[in-house]
Amino acid sequence: MLKLSRSSSYRFWLLLIIYLFMMILLDYGSLDLKIAGYLYSLEGNQWLLRKHWFTTDVLHTGGRWLNYIAVICVLVITVVYSFTKQSKPDRARAWQALSLSLFVSFVTVSYLKTLTNIDCPWSLALFGGNQPYLTFFSDRSDDLPLAHCFPAGHASIGYAWVSLYFMLRVVKPQWRYFGLCLGLGLGLLFGISQQLRGAHFVSHDLTTLFICLISSHAIFKLFYGKQYAS
C-alpha cells in the first residue's frame, strides 16, 4: 500500500514557487522576448519554419494524430480493465486515473486559451506582425483582436503524458521516471517546434507543463486519497 508523505505538499509549494519565479523572469524580466528574438534572428528575421513541412506536417499535424491514437489506446485499455475490475481492481483504477488526468490536462489548457487573450510571437510587431507586445497583466485595448495563444496547446499533447509518471508510480514504480521523461521529452519536442514557428513563448510552454503536472497530481490524489504520495 502506498504511504502518505508530507513531502507531497512541500513539493507542490516548491513547484509553485519555481513556476512563479520563472514566469517573473520570462515576462517582467523580458526573457521571453530575448529568447524569441534570438530564434527570430536565427531564422533571418522571419519565422522561416512557420510553414516548413517538418514543423507543420510532421511535428504539428503528425504529433496531433499520434496523440489521438495514443489517447484512444488508453481509453480502450481503460474500458477493458473497467469491465474486468473485479479481477484486477488496482489496474482498473490506475488506468481510469490516467484517462481522467489526460482529459483534465487537455481541457484545462484549451479552456484557458479562450480566456487569457494573449498573442503569439508571430502576431507581434516586434516579430513581423502588427500587434503590440503586452505583459500578462497589462491592460489590453478592446480594439485589439482576441488572441488564443496562452497557454501552449500543442505542447499539452506532450506534457499531458507526465501523467504516466503518476500512473506508473502506482503500478510499476521502477518505470515511473521513464513515464516522466517521456512526457517531458514529448512536451519539449512539440513546445520547441512551436517556438521555432513563432507560435509560442517559453512562458506559454512552462505554464502548460505546470498545468499538466498539477492536474495529474490532483487526479491521482483524488483516486488514491491519503494513500497517495507524489
N, C-alpha and C positions, 0 to 999 in steps of 0.2 A: 504494500500500500504506500502511496506517496505521502510524504510528510509535509506539513505546513512549515514554511520557512519565513522568518521575519525579514529576511533579505529581499523578499518579494516587494514589499512597499519601498524599501530603500532603493532598489533598482529602478522602480518606477520614477521616484523623485529625482534620482540621478539622471535618468534618461531625459526627463522633462527639462531639467536644468541645462543639460548639454544641448538639447534641441533649441531652447530659448536663447542660449548664448550664441549658438551658431547662426540663428536667424538674425540676431542683432548685428553680427559681423557681416552677414551676407546682404542684409537690407540697409541698415543705417551706416554700416561700415563700407558700403559700396562694393563689397567683394563680388556680389552677383554681377554687377556691371563690369568689373575688371575681368572676370573670367569670360563672360560673354563677349566682351570687347576683344580679348585675346583670340578667342575662337573665330570671331568675325574677321579679324585682321589676317589670321592664318589662311582663311578662305578667300583672300583678295578683296576684303571689304564688301563682301556679299555673302549670302547664305548659299554657297556653292552646292552644298549637299542637301539642300531643302527638297529637291526633286530627283536626287540621284537614285538610281534603281536599287542600290543596296540598302540605303537607309529608308526608302519609301516602300518598295515592293517586298524586300526580304525581312528587314527588321521591324518595320511598322505593320504592313498588311500581313506578312507571313507570321510575325510574332503574335498578332491578334488571333489568327486562325489556330496557331499552335496552342494558345491559351484556351480557346474554345474547346478543342479536342481534349486537353488535359482536364478541364473542368467537367466535361461530360463523363470522362472516365471516372473521376472522383465521385460524381453523383450516382453513376451506375453501381460502383462498388458500395457506396453508402446505402443504396436501396437494398442491395443483396444482403448486406450484413444486418440491416434493419429488420428484414423479414426472417432472418435466421438468428436473431439476437439472443434467443434462449440458449443456443449452443455456444455463442461467442459474444456475450454482452459487452465485454470490455472493448473488443474491436468495433462493435457497432457504435458505441458511444464515441470512440476516438474519431471514426470516420464522419459521424454526424457533426462533431465539433469542428472538424476540418472543413467540411462543406459550408457550415454556417460562417466560419471565420473568413473564408474566401468571399462569400456573398456580402458580408458586412463591410469588408475592406473595399470591394469594388463599388458598392452602392454609396458608401460614405464619401469616397473620393469623387465620384461622379456628381453627387448631390452638392458637395462643397464647391465644385467648379461652377455651378449655376448661381451661386450666391456671392462669391468673392469679388467678381468684376475686376480681374487683374489681367493685363495684357501679356501676350507672348513677346519675346525679344524681337521677332521679325516684324511686329506691328509698330515698334517704337521708331521715332525719328532718328534716334541715335544709331540705329542699325538698318536704315533703309526704308523704314515705314513712315507713318505720318502721325503717330500718337505720342504724347509727352510721357516721359518716364515719371511714375509716381511711386512713392514708398507705400508700404502696406496700409498705413494709417493716414495717408494723405486724403484730403477731400477731393473727390472725383466729380468733375463737372457733369451735369445732366446732359450736356451737349455731346459728350463723348459716347461712342457706341459701346454696347455691352461687350464685355470680354469674358472668356471662359477658359483661361489658361492656368489657373491655380486652384488646387494642386495639380501635379502632373498625372494625367490619366493613363498614358501609355506605360509609364514606369510602374503603375499599380499592378499591371498584369505580371510583373516580375516580383515586385516586393510583397505582393499578397501571399506569395508562396513561402514567406518566412514562417507562415503558419505550420509548415512541415516540421519546423524545429519543435514547436509545442506539441504537435501530434506524435512525433517520433520519441519525444521525451517520455511519453506515456507508454507506447507500445514497444519501442526499440531504442532505449536510452543511448546505446552505443552509437547509434546512427544520427542522433539529434543534430550534431554540428554539420553533418552532410546536408541535412534539410535546411539549416540556417545559411550555409554557404551557397546552396542552390538558389534560394530566394534572393539573397543579396547579389549574387552574380547575375541573375536574370534582370533584377532591377537596375543594376549598374549598366548592363548592356543596353537595355531599352532606354534608360534615362539619358545616358551619354549620347546615344544616337540621336535622340530628340534635341539635346542641347546643340549638337553639331548642325542640326537642321534649323536652329533658331527658334524652336518651338517652346523651350522652357529655360528658366534659370535654374541654378543649382538649388536654390531655396525651394523651388517647386517640387523637386525630387526628394529633398530632405523631408519636407512635410508629408509627402506620400509615404515614405518609409516609416515615419513616426506614426502615422495613422494606421498603417498595416500592422506594426508591432503592437500598438495599444489595442487594436481591435482583436487581434489573435489572442493576446493575453487575456482580455476581458471575456471572450467566448469560452476559452478553456477553463477560466476561473468559474464561469457560470456553470459549466458542465461538471466540474470536479470539486467545486466548493473548497472547503478548508483542507481537503486532501492535496490540493494542487499548489505547487510552489514554482514560481517562474525561474 
